[in-house]
């Protein structure tokens, strides 16, 4: 795993923790139906584009996260979200291999 891939994984983990806090405090425990857009905004605000070889917009990233998660949840056993999404992001936007 190269340095940027590791940073992407860390950023996804941070986003997960921050989103959990957002759901608990702001949404009062209600499931966030708009989670892909929230994550996209968070990731971009915290430097994701600096780790990618091509810039991505919030709308593009939100769509990507939604579809990536749909594919992930259909796999058995279901892969870890951070690991799976990191590999998927790297393959799509970072221009480096998934190994």
Helices and strands as residue ranges (DSSP letters): H 3-25, H 35-45, H 48-51, H 58-73, H 81-89, I 90-94
